[in-house]
Amino acid sequence: MASHPGFGVLLTRLMNHRRTNVAWLASAAGIPETELRAVVSGTPPLASKLGALAPRSVSTSPTSM
């Protein structure tokens, strides 16, 4: 059985699929870019940040406007 790749890997895949980047998502979610970059690099996200991040990660990305 394959192991779970981790939240940062999954978030990076989602951003690539949505054609967005860390800077845009951090700005849209109101999260400091340095914190979001840490999550993408493997740091587990704080539950408080997930609440802000979730709606923005599925919203319209800058390339689809």
All heavy atoms as TSV, in Angstrom:
chain	resi	resn	atom	element	x	y	z
A	1	MET	N	N	0.832	-1.165	0.000
A	1	MET	CA	C	0.000	0.000	0.000
A	1	MET	C	C	0.885	1.240	0.000
A	1	MET	O	O	1.850	1.320	0.740
A	1	MET	CB	C	-0.910	-0.025	1.226
A	1	MET	CG	C	-1.766	1.211	1.349
A	1	MET	SD	S	-2.747	1.195	2.850
A	1	MET	CE	C	-4.306	0.702	2.146
A	2	ALA	N	N	0.553	2.201	-0.815
A	2	ALA	CA	C	1.340	3.429	-0.903
A	2	ALA	C	C	1.061	4.320	0.302
A	2	ALA	O	O	-0.054	4.369	0.812
A	2	ALA	CB	C	0.998	4.172	-2.186
A	3	SER	N	N	2.092	5.025	0.727
A	3	SER	CA	C	1.898	5.932	1.856
A	3	SER	C	C	1.319	7.264	1.366
A	3	SER	O	O	1.425	7.615	0.190
A	3	SER	CB	C	3.228	6.172	2.574
A	3	SER	OG	O	4.118	6.832	1.713
A	4	HIS	N	N	0.704	7.984	2.283
A	4	HIS	CA	C	0.116	9.286	1.979
A	4	HIS	C	C	1.254	10.261	1.674
A	4	HIS	O	O	2.216	10.355	2.444
A	4	HIS	CB	C	-0.696	9.761	3.185
A	4	HIS	CG	C	-1.490	10.980	2.910
A	4	HIS	ND1	N	-0.963	12.243	2.972
A	4	HIS	CD2	C	-2.781	11.138	2.568
A	4	HIS	CE1	C	-1.896	13.126	2.688
A	4	HIS	NE2	N	-3.017	12.467	2.436
A	5	PRO	N	N	1.165	11.033	0.576
A	5	PRO	CA	C	2.275	11.913	0.202
A	5	PRO	C	C	2.421	13.141	1.102
A	5	PRO	O	O	3.451	13.800	1.070
A	5	PRO	CB	C	1.932	12.342	-1.226
A	5	PRO	CG	C	0.466	12.181	-1.333
A	5	PRO	CD	C	0.110	11.030	-0.414
A	6	GLY	N	N	1.435	13.472	1.889
A	6	GLY	CA	C	1.517	14.642	2.758
A	6	GLY	C	C	0.717	15.813	2.210
A	6	GLY	O	O	0.504	15.951	1.003
A	7	PHE	N	N	0.276	16.665	3.126
A	7	PHE	CA	C	-0.583	17.780	2.746
A	7	PHE	C	C	0.114	18.734	1.783
A	7	PHE	O	O	-0.486	19.215	0.822
A	7	PHE	CB	C	-1.046	18.530	4.000
A	7	PHE	CG	C	-2.008	19.630	3.686
A	7	PHE	CD1	C	-3.340	19.350	3.433
A	7	PHE	CD2	C	-1.579	20.947	3.627
A	7	PHE	CE1	C	-4.237	20.369	3.127
A	7	PHE	CE2	C	-2.464	21.968	3.329
A	7	PHE	CZ	C	-3.802	21.678	3.078
A	8	GLY	N	N	1.377	19.026	2.028
A	8	GLY	CA	C	2.115	19.958	1.165
A	8	GLY	C	C	2.196	19.476	-0.270
A	8	GLY	O	O	2.032	20.256	-1.214
A	9	VAL	N	N	2.422	18.192	-0.454
A	9	VAL	CA	C	2.493	17.617	-1.803
A	9	VAL	C	C	1.125	17.714	-2.478
A	9	VAL	O	O	1.021	18.106	-3.637
A	9	VAL	CB	C	2.974	16.149	-1.753
A	9	VAL	CG1	C	2.837	15.476	-3.104
A	9	VAL	CG2	C	4.403	16.078	-1.257
A	10	LEU	N	N	0.081	17.381	-1.740
A	10	LEU	CA	C	-1.266	17.451	-2.305
A	10	LEU	C	C	-1.660	18.887	-2.630
A	10	LEU	O	O	-2.266	19.152	-3.677
A	10	LEU	CB	C	-2.274	16.823	-1.349
A	10	LEU	CG	C	-2.071	15.337	-1.073
A	10	LEU	CD1	C	-3.052	14.856	-0.018
A	10	LEU	CD2	C	-2.191	14.522	-2.347
A	11	LEU	N	N	-1.296	19.822	-1.773
A	11	LEU	CA	C	-1.587	21.233	-2.035
A	11	LEU	C	C	-0.837	21.721	-3.268
A	11	LEU	O	O	-1.397	22.440	-4.099
A	11	LEU	CB	C	-1.234	22.078	-0.809
A	11	LEU	CG	C	-1.522	23.567	-0.930
A	11	LEU	CD1	C	-3.013	23.827	-1.182
A	11	LEU	CD2	C	-1.062	24.293	0.334
A	12	THR	N	N	0.399	21.319	-3.414
A	12	THR	CA	C	1.181	21.698	-4.594
A	12	THR	C	C	0.547	21.140	-5.857
A	12	THR	O	O	0.441	21.843	-6.870
A	12	THR	CB	C	2.632	21.211	-4.456
A	12	THR	OG1	O	3.208	21.819	-3.300
A	12	THR	CG2	C	3.453	21.545	-5.681
A	13	ARG	N	N	0.105	19.892	-5.820
A	13	ARG	CA	C	-0.571	19.301	-6.977
A	13	ARG	C	C	-1.835	20.071	-7.329
A	13	ARG	O	O	-2.115	20.329	-8.504
A	13	ARG	CB	C	-0.910	17.843	-6.715
A	13	ARG	CG	C	0.287	16.931	-6.695
A	13	ARG	CD	C	-0.135	15.515	-6.379
A	13	ARG	NE	N	1.013	14.644	-6.204
A	13	ARG	CZ	C	0.952	13.432	-5.720
A	13	ARG	NH1	N	-0.209	12.904	-5.363
A	13	ARG	NH2	N	2.040	12.704	-5.584
A	14	LEU	N	N	-2.597	20.446	-6.302
A	14	LEU	CA	C	-3.822	21.206	-6.530
A	14	LEU	C	C	-3.510	22.574	-7.137
A	14	LEU	O	O	-4.166	22.997	-8.091
A	14	LEU	CB	C	-4.592	21.375	-5.218
A	14	LEU	CG	C	-5.878	22.183	-5.299
A	14	LEU	CD1	C	-6.885	21.511	-6.238
A	14	LEU	CD2	C	-6.476	22.373	-3.923
A	15	MET	N	N	-2.498	23.246	-6.615
A	15	MET	CA	C	-2.124	24.551	-7.179
A	15	MET	C	C	-1.676	24.414	-8.624
A	15	MET	O	O	-2.024	25.250	-9.468
A	15	MET	CB	C	-1.028	25.207	-6.338
A	15	MET	CG	C	-1.527	25.730	-5.013
A	15	MET	SD	S	-0.318	26.748	-4.128
A	15	MET	CE	C	1.052	25.618	-3.953
A	16	ASN	N	N	-0.919	23.385	-8.931
A	16	ASN	CA	C	-0.491	23.158	-10.309
A	16	ASN	C	C	-1.693	22.895	-11.213
A	16	ASN	O	O	-1.769	23.428	-12.322
A	16	ASN	CB	C	0.491	21.996	-10.396
A	16	ASN	CG	C	1.833	22.328	-9.808
A	16	ASN	OD1	O	2.215	23.493	-9.687
A	16	ASN	ND2	N	2.569	21.310	-9.409
A	17	HIS	N	N	-2.619	22.097	-10.727
A	17	HIS	CA	C	-3.822	21.788	-11.506
A	17	HIS	C	C	-4.667	23.042	-11.730
A	17	HIS	O	O	-5.204	23.248	-12.813
A	17	HIS	CB	C	-4.643	20.724	-10.782
A	17	HIS	CG	C	-5.914	20.376	-11.480
A	17	HIS	ND1	N	-5.943	19.621	-12.634
A	17	HIS	CD2	C	-7.195	20.704	-11.199
A	17	HIS	CE1	C	-7.206	19.501	-13.035
A	17	HIS	NE2	N	-7.982	20.137	-12.182
A	18	ARG	N	N	-4.766	23.889	-10.704
A	18	ARG	CA	C	-5.550	25.121	-10.788
A	18	ARG	C	C	-4.786	26.261	-11.463
A	18	ARG	O	O	-5.315	27.341	-11.638
A	18	ARG	CB	C	-5.976	25.572	-9.391
A	18	ARG	CG	C	-6.744	24.543	-8.588
A	18	ARG	CD	C	-8.163	24.407	-8.943
A	18	ARG	NE	N	-8.827	25.681	-8.770
A	18	ARG	CZ	C	-10.010	25.961	-9.264
A	18	ARG	NH1	N	-10.666	25.054	-9.926
A	18	ARG	NH2	N	-10.552	27.139	-9.095
A	19	ARG	N	N	-3.536	25.998	-11.804
A	19	ARG	CA	C	-2.656	26.993	-12.437
A	19	ARG	C	C	-2.545	28.268	-11.603
A	19	ARG	O	O	-2.725	29.378	-12.095
A	19	ARG	CB	C	-3.139	27.321	-13.849
A	19	ARG	CG	C	-3.050	26.144	-14.775
A	19	ARG	CD	C	-3.367	26.549	-16.190
A	19	ARG	NE	N	-3.293	25.383	-17.041
A	19	ARG	CZ	C	-4.256	25.015	-17.856
A	19	ARG	NH1	N	-5.356	25.724	-17.958
A	19	ARG	NH2	N	-4.112	23.944	-18.595
A	20	THR	N	N	-2.266	28.044	-10.335
A	20	THR	CA	C	-2.043	29.157	-9.420
A	20	THR	C	C	-0.718	28.934	-8.699
A	20	THR	O	O	-0.016	27.974	-8.982
A	20	THR	CB	C	-3.228	29.294	-8.438
A	20	THR	OG1	O	-3.092	30.519	-7.739
A	20	THR	CG2	C	-3.317	28.145	-7.483
A	21	ASN	N	N	-0.366	29.831	-7.803
A	21	ASN	CA	C	0.910	29.701	-7.108
A	21	ASN	C	C	0.752	30.077	-5.644
A	21	ASN	O	O	-0.305	30.525	-5.203
A	21	ASN	CB	C	1.983	30.555	-7.789
A	21	ASN	CG	C	1.609	32.030	-7.851
A	21	ASN	OD1	O	1.055	32.575	-6.899
A	21	ASN	ND2	N	1.892	32.664	-8.966
A	22	VAL	N	N	1.811	29.884	-4.894
A	22	VAL	CA	C	1.794	30.126	-3.461
A	22	VAL	C	C	1.462	31.581	-3.155
A	22	VAL	O	O	0.664	31.873	-2.265
A	22	VAL	CB	C	3.141	29.716	-2.815
A	22	VAL	CG1	C	3.215	30.156	-1.369
A	22	VAL	CG2	C	3.350	28.214	-2.916
A	23	ALA	N	N	2.056	32.511	-3.889
A	23	ALA	CA	C	1.828	33.928	-3.614
A	23	ALA	C	C	0.353	34.291	-3.763
A	23	ALA	O	O	-0.222	34.964	-2.899
A	23	ALA	CB	C	2.681	34.790	-4.548
A	24	TRP	N	N	-0.289	33.827	-4.834
A	24	TRP	CA	C	-1.699	34.142	-5.046
A	24	TRP	C	C	-2.566	33.502	-3.967
A	24	TRP	O	O	-3.440	34.148	-3.393
A	24	TRP	CB	C	-2.171	33.685	-6.429
A	24	TRP	CG	C	-3.616	34.007	-6.637
A	24	TRP	CD1	C	-4.129	35.177	-7.105
A	24	TRP	CD2	C	-4.744	33.169	-6.330
A	24	TRP	NE1	N	-5.495	35.117	-7.116
A	24	TRP	CE2	C	-5.904	33.896	-6.638
A	24	TRP	CE3	C	-4.878	31.894	-5.827
A	24	TRP	CZ2	C	-7.185	33.376	-6.460
A	24	TRP	CZ3	C	-6.156	31.373	-5.640
A	24	TRP	CH2	C	-7.296	32.119	-5.966
A	25	LEU	N	N	-2.331	32.227	-3.690
A	25	LEU	CA	C	-3.153	31.514	-2.719
A	25	LEU	C	C	-2.984	32.109	-1.322
A	25	LEU	O	O	-3.963	32.281	-0.592
A	25	LEU	CB	C	-2.818	30.025	-2.713
A	25	LEU	CG	C	-3.683	29.132	-1.832
A	25	LEU	CD1	C	-5.165	29.289	-2.152
A	25	LEU	CD2	C	-3.249	27.681	-1.981
A	26	ALA	N	N	-1.766	32.460	-0.955
A	26	ALA	CA	C	-1.526	33.076	0.352
A	26	ALA	C	C	-2.278	34.397	0.458
A	26	ALA	O	O	-2.939	34.670	1.464
A	26	ALA	CB	C	-0.034	33.284	0.570
A	27	SER	N	N	-2.201	35.203	-0.573
A	27	SER	CA	C	-2.894	36.489	-0.582
A	27	SER	C	C	-4.406	36.296	-0.507
A	27	SER	O	O	-5.100	36.962	0.270
A	27	SER	CB	C	-2.517	37.268	-1.833
A	27	SER	OG	O	-3.249	38.458	-1.915
A	28	ALA	N	N	-4.935	35.386	-1.306
A	28	ALA	CA	C	-6.375	35.147	-1.344
A	28	ALA	C	C	-6.897	34.598	-0.019
A	28	ALA	O	O	-8.020	34.894	0.374
A	28	ALA	CB	C	-6.711	34.189	-2.480
A	29	ALA	N	N	-6.087	33.806	0.660
A	29	ALA	CA	C	-6.507	33.187	1.916
A	29	ALA	C	C	-6.174	34.041	3.136
A	29	ALA	O	O	-6.608	33.721	4.241
A	29	ALA	CB	C	-5.859	31.812	2.062
A	30	GLY	N	N	-5.403	35.107	2.933
A	30	GLY	CA	C	-5.012	35.941	4.068
A	30	GLY	C	C	-4.010	35.277	4.978
A	30	GLY	O	O	-3.978	35.507	6.179
A	31	ILE	N	N	-3.172	34.442	4.397
A	31	ILE	CA	C	-2.135	33.721	5.138
A	31	ILE	C	C	-0.787	34.273	4.698
A	31	ILE	O	O	-0.566	34.470	3.498
A	31	ILE	CB	C	-2.192	32.212	4.821
A	31	ILE	CG1	C	-3.530	31.623	5.281
A	31	ILE	CG2	C	-1.036	31.460	5.476
A	31	ILE	CD1	C	-3.746	30.190	4.829
A	32	PRO	N	N	0.139	34.523	5.622
A	32	PRO	CA	C	1.463	34.976	5.205
A	32	PRO	C	C	2.102	33.981	4.225
A	32	PRO	O	O	2.031	32.757	4.430
A	32	PRO	CB	C	2.257	35.047	6.509
A	32	PRO	CG	C	1.214	35.224	7.569
A	32	PRO	CD	C	0.019	34.443	7.076
A	33	GLU	N	N	2.686	34.504	3.177
A	33	GLU	CA	C	3.284	33.635	2.156
A	33	GLU	C	C	4.349	32.720	2.742
A	33	GLU	O	O	4.457	31.557	2.342
A	33	GLU	CB	C	3.874	34.491	1.032
A	33	GLU	CG	C	4.352	33.689	-0.139
A	33	GLU	CD	C	4.833	34.540	-1.305
A	33	GLU	OE1	O	4.477	35.722	-1.381
A	33	GLU	OE2	O	5.586	33.991	-2.126
A	34	THR	N	N	5.120	33.212	3.704
A	34	THR	CA	C	6.167	32.373	4.312
A	34	THR	C	C	5.561	31.156	5.011
A	34	THR	O	O	6.128	30.070	4.950
A	34	THR	CB	C	7.013	33.182	5.310
A	34	THR	OG1	O	6.150	33.805	6.265
A	34	THR	CG2	C	7.850	34.228	4.611
A	35	GLU	N	N	4.397	31.334	5.658
A	35	GLU	CA	C	3.741	30.203	6.317
A	35	GLU	C	C	3.240	29.185	5.299
A	35	GLU	O	O	3.361	27.980	5.496
A	35	GLU	CB	C	2.575	30.683	7.180
A	35	GLU	CG	C	3.016	31.383	8.436
A	35	GLU	CD	C	1.854	31.756	9.328
A	35	GLU	OE1	O	0.844	31.026	9.338
A	35	GLU	OE2	O	1.973	32.772	10.034
A	36	LEU	N	N	2.662	29.683	4.203
A	36	LEU	CA	C	2.166	28.762	3.183
A	36	LEU	C	C	3.317	28.038	2.492
A	36	LEU	O	O	3.217	26.855	2.194
A	36	LEU	CB	C	1.301	29.502	2.164
A	36	LEU	CG	C	0.518	28.616	1.208
A	36	LEU	CD1	C	-0.345	27.591	1.937
A	36	LEU	CD2	C	-0.339	29.470	0.285
A	37	ARG	N	N	4.418	28.726	2.270
A	37	ARG	CA	C	5.593	28.064	1.678
A	37	ARG	C	C	6.110	26.961	2.606
A	37	ARG	O	O	6.557	25.917	2.142
A	37	ARG	CB	C	6.696	29.071	1.373
A	37	ARG	CG	C	6.369	29.933	0.185
A	37	ARG	CD	C	7.575	30.694	-0.347
A	37	ARG	NE	N	7.165	31.560	-1.421
A	37	ARG	CZ	C	6.935	31.171	-2.676
A	37	ARG	NH1	N	7.074	29.900	-2.994
A	37	ARG	NH2	N	6.573	32.039	-3.604
A	38	ALA	N	N	6.052	27.195	3.897
A	38	ALA	CA	C	6.484	26.168	4.852
A	38	ALA	C	C	5.579	24.941	4.754
A	38	ALA	O	O	6.067	23.802	4.783
A	38	ALA	CB	C	6.479	26.731	6.271
A	39	VAL	N	N	4.282	25.161	4.604
A	39	VAL	CA	C	3.341	24.037	4.464
A	39	VAL	C	C	3.638	23.265	3.190
A	39	VAL	O	O	3.692	22.035	3.187
A	39	VAL	CB	C	1.878	24.542	4.483
A	39	VAL	CG1	C	0.912	23.436	4.082
A	39	VAL	CG2	C	1.533	25.088	5.857
A	40	VAL	N	N	3.859	23.979	2.096
A	40	VAL	CA	C	4.174	23.324	0.814
A	40	VAL	C	C	5.471	22.520	0.941
A	40	VAL	O	O	5.616	21.476	0.318
A	40	VAL	CB	C	4.257	24.374	-0.317
A	40	VAL	CG1	C	4.871	23.800	-1.577
A	40	VAL	CG2	C	2.867	24.935	-0.603
A	41	SER	N	N	6.377	22.995	1.779
A	41	SER	CA	C	7.660	22.304	1.977
A	41	SER	C	C	7.581	21.138	2.950
A	41	SER	O	O	8.572	20.457	3.166
A	41	SER	CB	C	8.719	23.300	2.462
A	41	SER	OG	O	8.951	24.263	1.470
A	42	GLY	N	N	6.408	20.934	3.578
A	42	GLY	CA	C	6.267	19.766	4.430
A	42	GLY	C	C	5.864	20.016	5.860
A	42	GLY	O	O	5.592	19.072	6.603
A	43	THR	N	N	5.831	21.272	6.297
A	43	THR	CA	C	5.393	21.574	7.659
A	43	THR	C	C	3.887	21.348	7.753
A	43	THR	O	O	3.145	21.859	6.909
A	43	THR	CB	C	5.716	23.040	8.013
A	43	THR	OG1	O	7.123	23.240	7.884
A	43	THR	CG2	C	5.273	23.377	9.423
A	44	PRO	N	N	3.424	20.612	8.737
A	44	PRO	CA	C	1.972	20.402	8.867
A	44	PRO	C	C	1.253	21.742	9.063
A	44	PRO	O	O	1.723	22.594	9.819
A	44	PRO	CB	C	1.836	19.522	10.105
A	44	PRO	CG	C	3.169	18.876	10.263
A	44	PRO	CD	C	4.170	19.873	9.749
A	45	PRO	N	N	0.126	21.922	8.404
A	45	PRO	CA	C	-0.602	23.193	8.545
A	45	PRO	C	C	-1.319	23.272	9.894
A	45	PRO	O	O	-1.721	22.257	10.455
A	45	PRO	CB	C	-1.619	23.145	7.405
A	45	PRO	CG	C	-1.845	21.693	7.175
A	45	PRO	CD	C	-0.528	21.013	7.467
A	46	LEU	N	N	-1.465	24.478	10.398
A	46	LEU	CA	C	-2.245	24.696	11.604
A	46	LEU	C	C	-3.725	24.630	11.250
A	46	LEU	O	O	-4.136	25.072	10.176
A	46	LEU	CB	C	-1.926	26.067	12.205
A	46	LEU	CG	C	-0.483	26.305	12.645
A	46	LEU	CD1	C	-0.297	27.757	13.056
A	46	LEU	CD2	C	-0.129	25.367	13.794
A	47	ALA	N	N	-4.518	24.097	12.144
A	47	ALA	CA	C	-5.961	23.982	11.892
A	47	ALA	C	C	-6.578	25.346	11.610
A	47	ALA	O	O	-7.459	25.474	10.761
A	47	ALA	CB	C	-6.643	23.320	13.078
A	48	SER	N	N	-6.088	26.373	12.274
A	48	SER	CA	C	-6.627	27.716	12.066
A	48	SER	C	C	-6.356	28.224	10.653
A	48	SER	O	O	-7.133	29.006	10.112
A	48	SER	CB	C	-6.043	28.688	13.091
A	48	SER	OG	O	-4.641	28.760	12.960
A	49	LYS	N	N	-5.278	27.787	10.052
A	49	LYS	CA	C	-4.944	28.209	8.686
A	49	LYS	C	C	-5.747	27.420	7.653
A	49	LYS	O	O	-6.048	27.923	6.574
A	49	LYS	CB	C	-3.451	28.040	8.414
A	49	LYS	CG	C	-2.555	28.815	9.341
A	49	LYS	CD	C	-2.819	30.292	9.284
A	49	LYS	CE	C	-1.905	31.021	10.256
A	49	LYS	NZ	N	-2.161	32.426	10.341
A	50	LEU	N	N	-6.092	26.183	7.982
A	50	LEU	CA	C	-6.875	25.376	7.043
A	50	LEU	C	C	-8.240	26.000	6.781
A	50	LEU	O	O	-8.748	25.953	5.665
A	50	LEU	CB	C	-7.048	23.952	7.571
A	50	LEU	CG	C	-5.829	23.061	7.515
A	50	LEU	CD1	C	-6.143	21.718	8.149
A	50	LEU	CD2	C	-5.336	22.891	6.103
A	51	GLY	N	N	-8.819	26.593	7.801
A	51	GLY	CA	C	-10.118	27.235	7.643
A	51	GLY	C	C	-10.084	28.362	6.629
A	51	GLY	O	O	-11.023	28.555	5.861
A	52	ALA	N	N	-9.001	29.113	6.587
A	52	ALA	CA	C	-8.850	30.205	5.623
A	52	ALA	C	C	-8.437	29.677	4.260
A	52	ALA	O	O	-8.817	30.218	3.228
A	52	ALA	CB	C	-7.810	31.212	6.126
A	53	LEU	N	N	-7.684	28.621	4.258
A	53	LEU	CA	C	-7.130	28.083	3.020
A	53	LEU	C	C	-8.148	27.293	2.203
A	53	LEU	O	O	-8.180	27.407	0.974
A	53	LEU	CB	C	-5.936	27.196	3.359
A	53	LEU	CG	C	-5.108	26.634	2.233
A	53	LEU	CD1	C	-4.526	27.754	1.386
A	53	LEU	CD2	C	-3.991	25.775	2.787
A	54	ALA	N	N	-8.985	26.526	2.861
A	54	ALA	CA	C	-9.905	25.622	2.160
A	54	ALA	C	C	-10.774	26.308	1.109
A	54	ALA	O	O	-10.797	25.875	-0.038
A	54	ALA	CB	C	-10.760	24.873	3.162
A	55	PRO	N	N	-11.493	27.377	1.433
A	55	PRO	CA	C	-12.353	27.974	0.405
A	55	PRO	C	C	-11.565	28.595	-0.749
A	55	PRO	O	O	-12.027	28.621	-1.884
A	55	PRO	CB	C	-13.139	29.055	1.148
A	55	PRO	CG	C	-12.709	29.035	2.554
A	55	PRO	CD	C	-11.647	28.007	2.718
A	56	ARG	N	N	-10.368	29.073	-0.468
A	56	ARG	CA	C	-9.555	29.731	-1.508
A	56	ARG	C	C	-8.892	28.735	-2.443
A	56	ARG	O	O	-8.628	29.034	-3.586
A	56	ARG	CB	C	-8.490	30.626	-0.871
A	56	ARG	CG	C	-9.058	31.724	-0.051
A	56	ARG	CD	C	-9.945	32.601	-0.890
A	56	ARG	NE	N	-10.539	33.606	-0.030
A	56	ARG	CZ	C	-11.748	34.088	-0.201
A	56	ARG	NH1	N	-12.504	33.645	-1.174
A	56	ARG	NH2	N	-12.209	34.997	0.597
A	57	SER	N	N	-8.607	27.536	-1.942
A	57	SER	CA	C	-7.925	26.558	-2.783
A	57	SER	C	C	-8.850	25.961	-3.834
A	57	SER	O	O	-8.387	25.376	-4.802
A	57	SER	CB	C	-7.281	25.460	-1.936
A	57	SER	OG	O	-8.241	24.824	-1.148
A	58	VAL	N	N	-10.152	26.149	-3.673
A	58	VAL	CA	C	-11.098	25.649	-4.683
A	58	VAL	C	C	-11.802	26.789	-5.426
A	58	VAL	O	O	-12.615	26.554	-6.291
A	58	VAL	CB	C	-12.154	24.697	-4.071
A	58	VAL	CG1	C	-11.497	23.451	-3.543
A	58	VAL	CG2	C	-12.962	25.385	-2.995
A	59	SER	N	N	-11.479	28.028	-5.073
A	59	SER	CA	C	-12.104	29.170	-5.739
A	59	SER	C	C	-11.417	29.440	-7.072
A	59	SER	O	O	-10.452	28.788	-7.445
A	59	SER	CB	C	-12.043	30.404	-4.846
A	59	SER	OG	O	-10.713	30.829	-4.682
A	60	THR	N	N	-11.895	30.430	-7.769
A	60	THR	CA	C	-11.363	30.779	-9.085
A	60	THR	C	C	-9.912	31.230	-8.976
A	60	THR	O	O	-9.595	32.113	-8.203
A	60	THR	CB	C	-12.194	31.911	-9.714
A	60	THR	OG1	O	-13.545	31.499	-9.712
A	60	THR	CG2	C	-11.747	32.228	-11.097
A	61	SER	N	N	-9.072	30.629	-9.762
A	61	SER	CA	C	-7.652	31.010	-9.773
A	61	SER	C	C	-7.455	32.177	-10.725
A	61	SER	O	O	-8.304	32.465	-11.568
A	61	SER	CB	C	-6.800	29.823	-10.195
A	61	SER	OG	O	-7.049	29.487	-11.522
A	62	PRO	N	N	-6.326	32.885	-10.620
A	62	PRO	CA	C	-6.102	34.073	-11.443
A	62	PRO	C	C	-6.080	33.785	-12.943
A	62	PRO	O	O	-6.415	34.663	-13.739
A	62	PRO	CB	C	-4.777	34.611	-10.961
A	62	PRO	CG	C	-4.139	33.512	-10.211
A	62	PRO	CD	C	-5.236	32.610	-9.731
A	63	THR	N	N	-5.744	32.579	-13.357
A	63	THR	CA	C	-5.673	32.288	-14.794
A	63	THR	C	C	-7.016	31.950	-15.394
A	63	THR	O	O	-7.160	31.911	-16.600
A	63	THR	CB	C	-4.692	31.118	-15.076
A	63	THR	OG1	O	-5.132	29.992	-14.349
A	63	THR	CG2	C	-3.278	31.501	-14.692
A	64	SER	N	N	-8.028	31.715	-14.565
A	64	SER	CA	C	-9.335	31.368	-15.109
A	64	SER	C	C	-10.312	32.525	-15.033
A	64	SER	O	O	-11.474	32.378	-15.322
A	64	SER	CB	C	-9.904	30.138	-14.393
A	64	SER	OG	O	-10.056	30.392	-13.024
A	65	MET	N	N	-9.832	33.683	-14.623
A	65	MET	CA	C	-10.697	34.863	-14.570
A	65	MET	C	C	-10.833	35.488	-15.930
A	65	MET	O	O	-10.050	35.440	-16.766
A	65	MET	CB	C	-10.125	35.894	-13.590
A	65	MET	CG	C	-10.229	35.456	-12.177
A	65	MET	SD	S	-9.584	36.779	-11.145
A	65	MET	CE	C	-9.530	35.968	-9.618
